[in-house]
Structures are given as structure tokens and as C-alpha cells.
Amino acid sequence: WSPDGKSILFGLNSGEIHIYDNNGNFTSKLINYCASDSCTLTGLDWYNGSEGYIEQECHSLVVCYDNGKMQLMKSETDENPIIIDTGLKITTVQWNHTGSILAIGGLQYNQEKETNAILFYTPFGDHLRTLRIPGKNLADLSWDGDGLRLSLAIDSYIYFANIRPDYKYVLILSNAIGTPLETKYIDIKPEFATITDTHVIVASKEAFFSWQFKTPKKLTSVDLSSTGNKRKDNRERLYHIDDVPSGTGERQSDSKRAREKTKDPICCICASSELLVVGRESGTIHRYSLPHLALEMKNVLKCRPYRTSLNCNSTRLAIVDISGILSFFELDTVTANGEKGEHLSFERKDVWDMKWAEDRPDLFAMTEKTRMYIFRNMDPEEPITSSGYICKFNDLEVRSVLLDEIFKDPDNPAVNLLMDIETRSLRDTRELLAQSEVGIGDSYQFIEENPHPRLWRLLAEYSLSNLDLKIAEKAFVRYLDYQGIQFVKSLHKLDSEKKKLAEISAYFKRFDEAENFYFEMDR
């Protein structure tokens, strides 16, 4: 049925599709660009519009044939449909509950090997992801009511697949109290975005735009007195992906050039304080230096990247490809043939989220299926059951958020939907310090073998609480906390243990406890 209930489509064995009105009267044949004499109609699905449309004039009708051809239409009378060759022997197709994702299942031929696969598309024909699944005969698939799971009928089994959508975010440059500082209008459609301490970079399929933002405190008298055009030249840059910028202030692309099509579209971007990496559908990545945006190098990956991320010192690039396989690319390694950059053999499958630590280049967290792993030097810790999206990894703690649950009732988010997960070294240090039979010296030795500022801070605070000022001072030195070192020195000058405990309580902001200590001393 059509979404308005006025038309119904009938698919015939010949591949033709007939259109009838709601009284059963034949009106016309559907314009068909995919059928051939030897193909069979295998999929016909019309999104009912019950949850609205992601855009006006959105494609909502799909017609599929076993020859792999797919036709996306805005209505049954659409004369300019989108035609896609999926490369599958299609057996089943279905829209999700909002009409934003189309799942197409069938048999895929890959290097003389047949595998079942589900391809996910937008209503505009953009290929999002590929899910390869076991078995011989994929008979059918069905979305659940929230669009977060798929059930798959394969051979004599039913499989369930969790769907992790990429939620849309609004990017607002604001200060700590939420006041917008600057806004920017651009001439390209922002398909991808990333932010560093100094830059916001957005990209369309064909071009990327870099904006060096500043807070009011950073605006100098020179900035304020200069013309708007000069500031724009210094702070805003727009380049087509096929341009080769040298960073010497050459002419930038104009809006007309930025909208020109390219044979190899952009598919992802990421950036650090010193490097911008742009991925293309062919597997090529471009490296640009920041802030000058000079094209430094191009490398070719072994896969089509879907999402990329740089570690904190810009030496290693994490890649999640379109099939959900996580791999890594060493940016500074020089190979035997003299090329700079090497795609490592490390791989993890079914990965849907990944985050580097902000303070350690060898630490990262990743989620595959419903398990989160924390890696140090490519060695995983024991997995933790989690379906949260990773939003931060810092100070040996991973913060994740259950976005699926939040979006069920976005106006009333609960605090317990935010989860903080500690790394093994942080948990082990806490356990060592909590065991009375283990001396502080043993804990000190453990932290020396697994050094991190968070661990030294933890040891310093524990030593203060136990009035072990010698170890506390050593820990503050290793933590590079000058204020803490001075505080320990001031404690040495106090002549009473209760005075020391009172000052330590105040240091930890336990002011009521500090007050009680002073009352006991009649002070």
C-alpha cells in the first residue's frame, strides 16, 4: 500500500509492477529501469510515513530484483528514480521504522566465495555499512519497532543483530556556561565534522572547510582592529578534495568549485591539534598539517574507511571500515620501500565504537557487539558488558552513555545512563591500597611498573590520609603537582597529628570533618 492508502502495487512474475487504486481499478504500470527478461522481482517495500520523513521529497519506495538492481523512488509516479547495483543476489528488503535506513539482504560473491550480507542504505542511495553473516540461505529479515535490532531468517536458524545508529549531533561553539561564542555559515553540506582545541572542520562528499575559532579572551587588539576579510583569510579555508594545497596562502576553492563532483568522494574525517586526516571511498587517506592545511602525504589503506580517529600524539590512526573491522595505520613508520606509513595486521571484527585515551597514545577503548575492551599496547583487558557509546577516555576512566535509552525519552534523561568504567590498572591500585596487609611500598612499586598521573595522584591522596608524608611527597613529585609538594612541606611544620589531619581534611574539601578536628583541639 502507499502511505496515504490510495494506491496498491502488485508485483508480477514477469518483473512488472502494476498500480491499482483503492477501489481495485488498474491505473498504470510502474516505470521500471531495473528489470530484465531473466530477472525476478524479490523485494517491494513502501515506507508508511508513520514516523515522518527525514527530509521533504524523500525516497520511500524501493523495488529490488535478484540481479542486484535496486530502484529508489519518491512515489509510484517518480520519473527520475535512483538506480543502484548492489552486487547482491537480493532475497529480501525492508525499511526501518523511520524510513531513514534501508536494509537489503542477499548473497554476495566475494573473490569466488559466496557469503550472506546485509547492506544498509540511506533513502538517497548512500551505502552506510555492510554486515556479513553466516549460513547458506538468507530467506528474510525484519526490523524491530525501535530500529535497534534486526531478526534474520537463515537456513533453519533465526539470528538477531544489534543496530548501532550514528546519532546526529548539533555542534554549537559555546563557553562553559553554555553561551554561544561564534556561529558560522558555510557553502557546503556538512556530511562529516570534527573539532580540535582550535579548529572546527566540516566536510561534504567533495570538499572540506576549516574554521579556526577563537574565544573572546584570545581576541587581541590586532584582531579587533583588522578587517573582517583579513581575519577570514587567516581563520577560514575551503578546499575541494582534489585540490593540492601547499599551505602557503594560495587561492582557495570558491563555493562553485567546492560543489563540483569528484570520482572519489570523502567518506570520513578526523583531526588532532597538528594533523587533519581525510578518508576517501577508494581507501586513500590525505594528511594535512594544521593550522596551515598543507597536503603532506597520501596513503592507500587496505579497506574502505567508515570512521577514523587519531591518538593523542598523532602517531597512529584507528580505522573502522565499512564492514565493522577495526585496524590501525602507523603514520610515522617508514616501510622497506621507503614509503611513510604502514597498515598494521591487527584486526578486530564487529566493532561499532572506538575512542583513544586523551592522555596516553597507547591506550584505547573499543566496543564490539555488547562488550567493551580496553587496550594497552594492543593487549586487551578482560571485556566488560556494555552497550554504551564511548564519549570520553581520560585519567584511566572510560565514560560511556546509553544513547539508545536516552533517545527513547530525550526530554527526561536519567543520570544512571552515564557510566564510568575504570581500567584494570586503576582498579588494581585501589585494591592494593585497600588491603591492609599490603604495604604502601608495594603499591608504590606497582605504580612504578604501571606509571600514570592518575595512579600517582591516588597514591598521594591515600598516603596523606594515612599520614605517610614521605610517600605522599614522592607521589606528588611523580605527579608533577607543585601545590601538593608545598602542602606536604607545610604539614611537616605542624607539631600535632590532629592539626595535620585537620589540614588534610580541608585539602580534600571535607570541611565539616576539618572543623570537628579543630573543635577537639579547642581551636
N, C-alpha and C positions, 0 to 999 in steps of 0.2 A: 504493500500500500504506500501511496505518497503520504508525506507528513500531514497534509490537510485533508486526507481521506477522500479526495475527489477522483483519484486515478489509481488503477492497479495494473501491475506489469505481469505478463506471463512469458516465461522463457520456454522456447520450443527445442526439441531435439536437434533441429536444424541449426541452432545457434541464434535464430531470430528472436527478438523480443517484441511482443505486441502490447499496445497500450489500450486499456479499456477504461470507460468512465465508471462512476459508482453505481450506475444503473445496468451495467453489464453490456454496454454498447461499445463495439470496436471503434476506435478513433484514428489510430495510426500505428506505424511501426517505429520503434526506437532507432535513431540514427546510430549505426554501428560501424566502427572503424577497426575492430579487433578480430572479428570472426573470419574464418576461412572455411573452405569446404571440408577439411579434415579435422576441425577442432570441435570441442564440446563445451557448452556453457556449464561452468562449475560453480559460479558464485554470482548472486544478485542480492544486494543489501542496500536498503534506503534508511538512513538515519532519520528517526522520527521527530527530531527537533524538540523533544520534551524538556531538555536542559538548556535550550537556546543554542546559539551558534557562536563560534569563537570570532568570526568576522562576518560582515554582511556579504552577500553573494558568495557564500561558502559552498564548496563542493560537498554533497551529501549522498549522492547516488553512485554506487560502484557496480561495475559489470566485469566479471572475470571469466577467462577461458582456460582450458587445460594446456594451451600452447604458451602460457605465461603472460599473455597480454591482459592489461587491466585498463579500463576506461572509467575515469572520474568525471562526474557531471554535476552541474548546479541544479538541474531539473531534467525532466524527461524530454524537454524540447531544446536543451542546450546544444547549439551547433558547433561549439568550439570546446570539446572536452579535452581533458588531459589524458594522453595515451602513454602508458609505461609498460616496458618489457621487464617483468620482474625476474626472469631467469628461472622461475619455478614451474613445475608441473602442478598447477594450482588445484587444490581439492576443497578448500573452504575459505570463507572470508566473513568478517564481521566488524562493524563499528563498535567503539566503546560507548559508554552511557552518555557522554557529552558530545560525541561526533568529532572529537579532537584527534583521535588516533584510530587508524585502520589496521587491523591485524589480518594478514594473508598467510595461509598455511599451505604447504605442499612439499613436493620432492625437489631437492636441489642437486644438480650434478656438479661436483667439485673435484677436478683432477681425477676423472674416471671413477669417482666414488659417489654413490648416492646417499644423501642424508636428508632427513626431515628438517624443515626450517620454518620458522615464523618470521615474516618480515613486517616491520611496523612503519607506517607512513603517516604523514600529516594529510589533512584534506586537500592540500595543494600539491601533493605528489612528492614531497621531500622524504627521502628514506632516512628514518631515525636510527633504528637498530635492527640487528639480526639475532634471533635466538635459535640455536641448533639443538635439536632434541633427538633422543634415541628412538629405536623402533623402526619398523618397515612401512606401515601403512597409517598415515595420519588421516583419520576419517572426518573429524570435526573439531571445532573449538567454540568456546563460549566465554564472554566476559561476565564478571560478577557485577552487582549493582553499583559498586563504587569505582569500578575501573581499576582496581588494585590487584586483581587476580584473574588468571585465565585457567579454564579447565580444558584439557586436551584429550581427545579420544584417539589412542594409538594402539593398534592391534587389539589385544584383549585387556588393555590397561587404561586407566584414567590418570593422567598426570595433572598436577597443579603447579602453576608458575606464578610467582610473586612479581608484580609490576612495580617498578620504582620510577615514577614520573619525574621529569625535570620541572619543578615548580617555577613559575615565573616570579621574578623579584622586581621591585621598584627601587631604583638607585637614586637616592637623594643625598647630596653632599651637605651634611649638617654638622653642627658642633655638638658638644657633649650634652647639651640640654635640648637638642632637637630643633634648633633654629636653623633653617636653610641658609647657607652661606652664598652659594652661587648656583645658577642654573645655566643650561647650555642647550641651544637649538642647533641641530646638525642636519646635513643634507642627505644622509644615508639612513637606510632602515637598520636599526641596531639588532642584529641577529645574535651577536656574541658580545660579552662585556667582561672586563677585568679591572681591578683597581690596585694601585700600589700606594705608598706613603705620599707620593707626589703627583701621580698621573691617573687619569681615567682613560681607558682605551676601549672603544667600541668598534665593531666590525660588521659589515654586511657580507654577503657572499662574494662581493667584488672588491671592496675597499675597506680601509681601516682609518679611524680618526683618533688622534691622541690629543688629550687636553691636560695640560699641566695646571692643576688648580692651586690656589693659594688661600690660606686663611687670612683674615684681616690683620693679624699680628705680623704676617710675613710681607705685607704690602709696605714697601719703603717709599720715601718721598720721591725717589726716581720713578718708581712705578706709577705713583699718583699723578706726577707731572707729565709723564709720557703720553703719547696719543694712543687711542684705542687700537688703531691699526698696528702700531708697533708692538703693543702687548699681544695682540692676536697672532702676529707673525712669530713671536717668540714662544708662545704658550700653546698654540693650536696648529696641528699639522694633519693634513688629509692626503692619503696616497692610495692609488689603485694598487692592487696586489701584484700586477705585472710591472709596476714601476721599479726602478732600482735606485732608491735614494742613497746619497753619499753622506748626508748629514752636514753638508757644508752650506746649507741655506739655499739650495737650488729651488727652482719653481715647483710648487706643489700642484697636485691634481685639483682641478676645479670640480664643481658638482656634476657637470656633464660627463667628464672623464670618469668620475667615481661611480657612475651608474652604468658604464659600459660593461657588457658581459665578458666573462673570461671562460676559457675552456677548462680551467682547473679551479673551482670555487673554494673559498675559505670554509673550513668546517669546524675550527676551534681556535681559541687564542688563550694565552696565559702570559703573565709578566711578573718580574721581580723589580727591585729598585734599580737594577742595571741592565736588564735584558727583557726584550719582548720576543715571544715565540708565536708564530702564526702557522697553523697547520692547514694543509690543503687536501682535497679529497683523493688526490693521487698518492698520498703518503709523503709528499715533500713538506719539510718544515723550513721556514725562513727565520733567521735570527737577526734581530735588530738591536743595536745598542741604544740605551736610554741615557740621557734625555734627547740625544741628537737624532735618533731614528735612522742611523746608518745601517744599511743592509750588510751584515758581516759575513754571512755564510748561508748556504742551502745544504740540507741533508735529506736523504731519502730513507724513510722508515720501511720496515717490513710489513706494515699494515696501514689501514686507513684509520687515522686517529679520530676518536669521538670526543675525548676530553683530555687535556694536558695540564700539567702542574709542575712548577719549578720548586726545588728545595731552597732553603733559606740562603745558601751561598751561591746559587745559580750554577752548580756544577753538574746536576743530574736532573733529567726531565722524566717525569712519570707520564705514561701514555695508557689510557683505556681505549681500546679500539672499538669498532662498531659491533663486534661480537662479544664484548664484555671481558676481553683478555687484558690483564694489566702487565705491562712490560716497562723497561727503563732504557733511557738513552744517555750515555756518558758524553757530556758536551765537550770536555777538555781532553779526553783521551785521543792520542794520535795513533792511528792504525798502522799496520805494516806497509800499506801502500801510500802512506803519507797524509791520508785524509784525517781531518779533525772531527772526532765524533764516532761513537760506536754504539750500536743497538745490542744490548746485553741479552743473554739467553734466558734470563729469569722470566718466568711467566706464572700468573695466577688466573684461573678461569672464573667466570660468573661474578666478576667484580662490578659493582654499581656505584661505589663511592670510595673516595680516597683523599687523604689530607696529609701533607707534610707537617712535621713539627716546626714551629716558628723559631725555635732556639737551637735545634740540633739538625745538621744536614743529613745524618744517617738514620733519623727516626721518622717513621710514618705510620699512619693507621689506615686500614682499608676494610671494607665490608663486602663479603661475598655471601650471597643468599641471605641467611639470617644470622651470620656470625661475623663478629668484628675481630680482626687480628691487629696487634701492634708489633711492628718490625723494628729491630735494631741491627744495622749492618746486614740486612736481608735475612736475618734469622727471626722467625716468628715466636711470639709468646703464645701461651695457651689461649684458644679462642674464647670469646665472651659472647653470649647470646644477645643480639641487638638488631633491631630493625630501624634504628635512628639514623638520620642524616648527620654526617660529621660537620660541625660548624667551626670547631677550634681545637688545636692541639698545641698546648703550651705548658711549660712547667710540669712536665711528666703527667699531665691530665688531658684526657680527651673529652670534649663536651659535644654531645650529640642531642638532636632534637627529633621527636617523633612527629614529623610533619604530616604524615598520613592521618594521625589522630587530631592534630590541630586543625587541619582543613575540613574535618567533619563539623566543627563548630568554631570557626576562626575568630568570632567576636568574644569568645569566652575561653581563652587558652588557660590551661592549668599548669602550675609550677612543676608538677611531677612529670611533665612531658619533656623537661630538660634533664639530661642525665650526665653526670660526671664520672668518668671511668679512669682509674689510676693505672699507671704502668706497673709491671711486676717489680721493678727496682724500687719504686716508691712504696709499694705495699710491703715488700720485704724489709725495707728500712724501718717502717713503722712497727712491724712485728718484732724486729730485733730490739728496738728501743723499749718496746712494751714488756719484753722478757727480763725479769729482774735478775735471772741467773746469768744473762749475757752482759758483760761489762760494756761501758761506753767506749772503751778502747777497741773492742771487737767491732762495734758499729762504725767507729772511725775508720778501721781497716777496710770494712766492706764498702764504705762510701769512696775511699781512695781508689778501690778497684773498679767502682762504677760511678765516676765523678759526674756531678751535675749540680748547678747552683741551688736547685730546689732541695736536694738532699743535704747540702751543707747548711742551708737555712734551717731545715728541720732539726739537724743535729745541734745547731747553735741554740735554738729555742728550747730543745729538750735539756741541754746542758745547763742553760740558765735556770730552768725550773728546778733542777737538782743541785744548784749552786756549785756546779763544776765549772768554775770560771776559766780554768786553764784550757779545757777542751772547747768551751764556748768561744774564747778569743781566737783559737786556732781555726775554728769553723767559720767565724766571721771574716778572718783573713782570706780563707779559701773562697768565701762567698763574695769577696771584694766589697764588704759593707763597712765603710769607714765610720758611719754613725754607730753601728753595732760595736766596733772595736773601742770607740771612745766611751760607749756606755759601760762596757766591761771594765775599762780602766777606772771609771768613776766608782764602780762597785767595790773595787779593791780598797778604796779610801774610806769606806764606811766601816765603823767599828762594831756594828751589831748585825747579827744574822737576820733579825726581823726587819731591820731597815733595808737590808738587801732584798728580802722577799717582797717588801712593800714597793720598792722601786721596780723590781722585776714585774710585779703585778700591774703597775702603772704602764710599764713598757709594752705589755701585752694588752693594754687598754681594759684591764679588769679593774676598774676604778673603785668599785664597791669593796672588792677584796683588799685593795691597797689601803682604803680608808680604815677598814677594820684592823689591819696590822698597826696603823698609826694610833688608833684608839687604845689598842692593847699596850702600847708604849707610852700612853698619856701624852701624845704629841698632837 
